[in-house]
Amino acid sequence: MWRFILIILFLTTVLVGCQKKVVTNSKIGHFEDKCNLEYVGKKELALDERTSVMVEYLQYINDSVNNIISFINYPTNMIYMYDYSNGLLVDTIRYDKEGNNGVGEVQGYYFLNSDSIFVYQYGSSVIHLTNCKGEILWTKALFENFKRKEKMMYPDPYLMTNNPMKYVDGNLILNGFISGETSYETKENRPVTMLYNIDESSLEFLNHYPIQYVEYNWGGGLTHRLPYTGLDNKGNLLISFPADHNLWRCNLISNRTDSLYAGSEMIEYIKPYATSKEEVSIMDEYRVFEWYMNTPSYEGVFYDKYRELYYRIARLPDTNYKIGNRGNNKPIIIIVLDSQLHYLGEEILPPAKEGNYRINNCFVSKDGLNIQVLTDDEDKLIFEQYKVVINEN
């Protein structure tokens, strides 16, 4: 009898221990789904022979002067600018990689106006202010006047369409990460946001990883360590961590940070990588990617200023994935939040009308959410467009 009881106690302890090593979505079933996605059309941009469809950094510029889709063409180190209305190329900005006017290989940029374009080269910790002729107006080293603190793990900016550079009231906002997993990580020593004041040449770090990143191993790389970010017109920097059901909101005006539920009804829990941080040495990148492909995750967050909505991307496991498969075919969920970041609903994105989605390359226009699709046509950059329909009943 005692042997039986001991076995039950042992199994219970093991099960409880296993249950703790997941990030549980405790709010499943608490909300009503009021949303539908409606396909509304597509946007096509004709590419020249020097331009690849594999765009990694895009900025949609829609203000009182411009209505432009711009993106980096990495092979030529040029920014291409297309008229959103007709899809025609209207301008290019070429950057030298070396020499007196060299900016290196541009990973990302922020177009403020034709005389103020901030560009960044990955790993350089340097920002260049340029104009529309590609001329450098000034260069600033981000860490020049910053005193590093002991035991801090400072991020390198890593710019993508869904993790862009932003400019707000004289400050540049860059988000990124430092790779790797370590038991030295705490709730206060591994920030992800850099706030750089241009006039004062001062640097401030904000927004640390949620507690589950301190406790568990998340592979150490892009799949779960890269924060996905967006900015709304209320001064809120929004951060979507891949292993968090909540969305983090950092108000750059009040300097207040909080988190709000923005999880998916289809994601019950997120399980970390198999080994603990104490066991980490060199992780097998193929095994880490296999774990990512078999694990639900959250990705980009986009603000829709035309409808006062927010869209958060979630991805479900790819049940057909095998090591060596190319591409990312994890099913895509669009989670919709209202103007106050309250959950409105969600929907699995239906298969693309043609080709496959590149969900990391999205932007919001007056027509809706624009999502790049890869097709057999390499002469066009193609976006399928969806709008959200709110069911009031």
Stockholm file with secondary structure:
# STOCKHOLM 1.0

chainA/1-393         MWRFILIILFLTTVLVGCQKKVVTNSKIGHFEDKCNLEYVGKKELALDERTSVMVEYLQYINDSVNNIISFINYPTNMIYMYDYSNGLLVDTIRYDKEGNNGVGEVQGYYFLNSDSIFVYQYGSSVIHLTNCKGEILWTKALFENFKRKEKMMYPDPYLMTNNPMKYVDGNLILNGFISGETSYETKENRPVTMLYNIDESSLEFLNHYPIQYVEYNWGGGLTHRLPYTGLDNKGNLLISFPADHNLWRCNLISNRTDSLYAGSEMIEYIKPYATSKEEVSIMDEYRVFEWYMNTPSYEGVFYDKYRELYYRIARLPDTNYKIGNRGNNKPIIIIVLDSQLHYLGEEILPPAKEGNYRINNCFVSKDGLNIQVLTDDEDKLIFEQYKVVINEN
#=GR chainA/1-393 SS CHHHHHHHHHHHHHHHHHHHTSEECTTTTSSCCCEEEEEEEEEEEECCTTCCSCCCCEEEEESSSCEEEEEEETTTTEEEEEETTTCCEEEEEECBSSSTTBCCSCCEEEEEETTEEEEECTTSCEEEEECTTCCEEEEEETTTTCCCCTTCCCCEECCBTTBCCEEETTEEEEEEECCCCCTTCCTTSCEEEEEEETTTTEEEEEEECCHHHHHSCCCSSHHHHSCEEEECTTSEEEEECTTCSEEEEEETTTTEEEEEECCCTTCCEECCCSSCGGGCSSCCHHHHHHHHHTSCEEEEEEEETTTTEEEEEEECCCTTCCTTCCSCCCCEEEEEECTTSCEEEEEECCCCSSSEEEEEEEEEETTEEEEEEECSCTTEEEEEEEEEEECCC
#=GC SS_cons         CHHHHHHHHHHHHHHHHHHHTSEECTTTTSSCCCEEEEEEEEEEEECCTTCCSCCCCEEEEESSSCEEEEEEETTTTEEEEEETTTCCEEEEEECBSSSTTBCCSCCEEEEEETTEEEEECTTSCEEEEECTTCCEEEEEETTTTCCCCTTCCCCEECCBTTBCCEEETTEEEEEEECCCCCTTCCTTSCEEEEEEETTTTEEEEEEECCHHHHHSCCCSSHHHHSCEEEECTTSEEEEECTTCSEEEEEETTTTEEEEEECCCTTCCEECCCSSCGGGCSSCCHHHHHHHHHTSCEEEEEEEETTTTEEEEEEECCCTTCCTTCCSCCCCEEEEEECTTSCEEEEEECCCCSSSEEEEEEEEEETTEEEEEEECSCTTEEEEEEEEEEECCC
//
